[in-house]
Amino acid sequence: MPYLRFKGFENDFLKFISPTIIDEFSNIASVPKEIVKIELLNVERIANSPLSVEILMFQRKNEIHDEIAKKIYKILSEYGFKQTHIFFVMLTPSFYYKEGLPLMNSPAR
């Protein structure tokens, strides 16, 4: 956690930019690099499905979310991906489970 899920991108490209994305994301969100997860979702586009980055994370100040989106957009646009949709899915600690326990009750927290 957090999860950055890319849709519509090539595997090799995502592997290439992942270190930069992880560095920037962890810096802006103030989280350790080791917990940032990047995934490539293989979806079959049917109609009007743009490239996208879906970010699942715990709520931060809007300014933090804005900065994350701007930085990811900047990185992707440098490689010609200017039409990428970037959106957040907010997770709630009481509904996020590790070892069968809500994260907020987990001893590993």
Residue, then its C-alpha position, 0 to 999 in steps of 0.5 A: m500500500p499504496y497501489l499505483r495501477f496502470k492501464g493501457f501501458e506497455n510492460d517494458f515502458l512501465k518497468f522503465i519509468s517505475p523507479t522514477i515514479i516510486d521515487e517521486f511518489s514516495n517523496i511527495a506522499s512521505v511514505p517509504k519507497e518499499i511500500v509503493k506498489i506498481e501494477l500493470l492491469n491488463v484490460e481489454r479495451i472495448a470503447n473509449s477507454p483511455l490510458s489511466v493511472e488508478i492510485l489507491m491510497f489513504q486520504r491526504k491533503n488535497e494539495i498532496h493528491d494534486e502534487i502526485a497527479k501533476k508529477i505523474y502526468k509530467i513524467l508520462s507526458e515527457y514520453g508522449f502520454k499526454q491524454t492519460h487519466i489519473f484518479f485516486v481511490m481513497l482507502t480507509p484504514s478500518f477497511y484495509y486488512k493485514e493478517g486478517l485484522p483492520l490496519m488500524n488494529s494491526p500490531a505491525r502498524 
